[in-house]
Amino acid sequence: MSKVLVILGELSDRDIDWMLANGTRTQILPGTTLITEGKPLDALYIVLEGTLSVAVSSLGDKEIGKIIAGEVLGEMSFVDGRLPSASVTAIEECVILSIPRRLLTEKLEQDVLFSLRFYRAITKFLSSRLRGTVQRFGDDSDGLMYQEPDDEDAIPQNVENPDLAASRFQWLLERLKGS
């Protein structure tokens, strides 16, 4: 859950309301590929429940990481406009919030303050992910390039308002359960 806190700590309640109103809660069955390497994405995803596997074709489709609840997927392709560099497949039943790329792009173009908060949040998120990857290269624990810390509830140091961010994630989950 810790990674989504980086984003939720930057966004306002109104921003999150917009994401909920424009996103779709979807259940993904085990074995379903959510993101295919080299194929365009039409959404940004927030993993609400479950575990997914990340694999790249250049390594023979070897798993390079696992994604758990609280992760954001598709953010790199959203930011740089390039095709995904890895495939992401559900290991177990997952629940995701899918925010259509077209709607998110329109919102970013129309709402300057939302855009500022969103890109600041994504920048912090990507920075956190990169720092974790660099640290794991030094650890070389089990060969996975990306994995969650042992304490999945650990809050990254760059989360502003960690208590508020955690309560927003719980609020987001509760609102989606009702829909």
C-alpha positions in Angstrom: 0.0 0.0 0.0 2.9 2.4 0.6 3.4 3.5 -3.0 -0.1 4.8 -3.5 0.4 6.9 -0.4 3.0 9.0 -2.2 0.3 9.9 -4.8 -2.6 10.3 -2.4 -0.5 12.5 -0.1 -0.2 15.0 -2.9 -3.7 15.0 -4.3 -6.7 16.8 -2.8 -10.0 15.2 -1.8 -11.6 16.8 -4.9 -8.9 15.2 -7.1 -9.6 11.8 -5.6 -13.3 12.3 -6.1 -12.7 13.0 -9.8 -10.6 9.8 -10.1 -13.4 7.8 -8.5 -16.1 9.4 -10.6 -14.1 8.8 -13.9 -12.4 5.6 -13.1 -13.8 2.0 -13.3 -13.4 -0.6 -10.6 -12.5 -3.9 -12.3 -11.9 -7.4 -11.1 -9.0 -9.2 -12.9 -8.8 -13.0 -12.8 -5.6 -14.9 -12.2 -3.6 -15.3 -15.5 -5.1 -12.2 -17.1 -2.6 -9.9 -18.6 -3.4 -6.3 -17.7 -0.5 -4.6 -19.5 1.3 -6.1 -22.5 4.8 -5.1 -23.3 5.0 -3.0 -26.5 1.2 -2.5 -26.8 -0.4 0.9 -26.2 -2.2 1.6 -22.9 -5.5 3.3 -22.7 -5.6 3.8 -18.9 -3.7 4.4 -15.7 -4.2 1.7 -13.1 -4.3 1.7 -9.3 -4.1 -1.8 -7.8 -6.6 -2.0 -4.9 -6.3 -5.7 -4.1 -4.2 -8.7 -5.2 -0.8 -9.4 -6.6 0.5 -9.2 -10.2 3.7 -10.3 -11.8 6.0 -8.1 -14.0 7.9 -9.7 -16.8 10.0 -8.6 -19.8 10.5 -10.4 -23.1 14.2 -9.5 -23.4 14.8 -11.8 -20.4 12.7 -14.6 -21.8 9.6 -13.4 -20.1 11.3 -13.8 -16.7 9.5 -12.3 -13.8 11.4 -9.2 -12.6 9.0 -8.2 -9.9 5.7 -8.4 -8.1 3.1 -5.7 -7.7 0.7 -5.6 -4.8 -2.2 -3.4 -3.6 -1.4 0.3 -3.6 0.8 0.3 -6.7 0.2 2.5 -9.7 0.6 0.9 -13.2 1.0 2.5 -16.6 2.4 5.8 -15.1 5.6 5.6 -17.1 3.8 5.2 -20.4 1.4 8.0 -19.4 4.2 10.4 -18.6 6.6 9.7 -21.6 4.1 8.5 -24.2 6.1 5.4 -25.0 4.9 1.8 -25.1 5.1 -0.3 -21.9 8.5 -1.8 -21.3 7.1 -4.8 -19.4 4.0 -7.1 -19.2 1.9 -7.2 -16.1 -0.2 -10.4 -15.3 -2.4 -11.1 -12.4 -1.1 -13.9 -10.1 -4.3 -14.0 -8.1 -7.7 -12.3 -8.3 -7.1 -8.5 -8.3 -9.2 -5.4 -8.1 -8.0 -2.3 -9.9 -9.2 1.2 -10.5 -8.8 2.0 -14.2 -8.7 5.7 -15.1 -9.1 6.2 -18.9 -6.1 8.0 -20.5 -8.3 10.2 -22.6 -10.2 11.5 -19.6 -7.1 12.0 -17.5 -5.4 13.9 -20.3 -8.4 16.2 -20.7 -8.5 16.8 -16.9 -4.8 17.6 -16.8 -5.2 20.1 -19.7 -8.3 21.8 -18.2 -7.3 21.9 -14.5 -3.9 23.5 -13.9 -3.9 22.9 -10.1 -4.9 19.2 -10.6 -2.1 18.9 -13.2 0.4 20.4 -10.8 -0.5 18.0 -8.0 -0.8 15.0 -10.2 2.6 15.4 -11.9 4.3 16.2 -8.6 2.7 13.0 -7.2 3.8 10.9 -10.2 7.4 12.4 -10.0 7.6 11.5 -6.3 6.2 8.0 -7.0 8.7 7.3 -9.8 11.6 8.7 -7.7 10.6 6.4 -4.9 10.5 3.4 -7.3 13.9 4.3 -8.8 15.5 4.7 -5.4 14.1 1.3 -4.4 15.4 -0.3 -7.5 18.9 1.2 -7.1 19.0 0.0 -3.5 18.0 -3.6 -4.5 20.8 -3.7 -7.1 23.2 -3.3 -4.1 21.3 -6.0 -2.1 20.9 -8.5 -5.0 18.6 -10.5 -2.7 16.8 -12.8 -5.0 17.2 -11.5 -8.5 13.9 -9.6 -8.6 14.6 -6.1 -9.9 11.4 -4.8 -8.3 9.7 -6.0 -5.2 7.8 -4.6 -2.3 9.7 -4.1 1.0 9.2 -6.8 3.7 7.0 -4.4 5.6 4.4 -3.6 2.9 2.8 -1.1 5.3 6.0 0.9 5.5 5.5 4.5 4.5 8.1 5.9 2.1 10.0 8.9 3.4 8.8 11.2 0.7 5.1 11.0 1.6 3.7 14.3 2.7 0.9 13.9 5.2 1.2 10.1 5.6 -1.8 9.8 7.9 -4.0 11.7 5.5 -2.7 9.7 2.6 -3.4 6.4 4.4 -6.9 7.5 5.4 -7.5 8.6 1.8 -6.6 5.1 0.5 -8.9 3.5 3.0 -11.6 6.0 2.0 -11.0 5.2 -1.7 -11.4 1.5 -1.0 -14.6 1.9 1.0 -16.1 4.1 -1.7 -15.3 1.6 -4.4 -16.8 -1.3 -2.4 -20.0 0.6 -2.3 -20.1 1.0 -6.1 
